[in-house]
Amino acid sequence: GDGSKASGQNAEHCFPGPGNYTVRLNIIVKSTGKEYFNKLSYKLELKDVEQPYINSTDVAIVGEEISFDGLKSNLPGYEILVYNWQFSNGERTLGESTKHVFKEKGLQEVKLGLSVRNKNTGITSQSSVSKKIEVFSTRQIYISVNIYFHIFATIFYN
């Protein structure tokens, strides 16, 4: 694995990313903390999902600039030729990365279209992905923070 350990009948773990990991179930002697025997062991291969990917925050505030990039797009065997961005207001831009200012609150959609070329055949094709961004007005964020702080303070101090 990645060096992490967990104990109990049910153990959960989130690996740091794609890779090959060995997962082991060991029986440990409680009094000594030493391994008694290895009940099972298996190899786990985590693969990165092959797809275009939009890297950005999930929330924004009306009037504030946020950044987007497609640099984590994973399309093995293909060369990315063009990054084409489209925003819910109809604005379009080109490039690996871009910045955008949302002018309306609500759920806004961002689309990333990629023009790609197969490295073996030279054939070009398109691939795309979309992402929803929740856009808040400054006042909504302020109210939410105050409500959260008040609830937290009430729970913490009572």
Summary of the structure (lengths in Angstrom):
residues: 158
radius of gyration: 23.3
end to end distance: 42.6
largest distance: 67.8
contacts: 362
relative contact order: 0.15
helix: 13%
strand: 49%
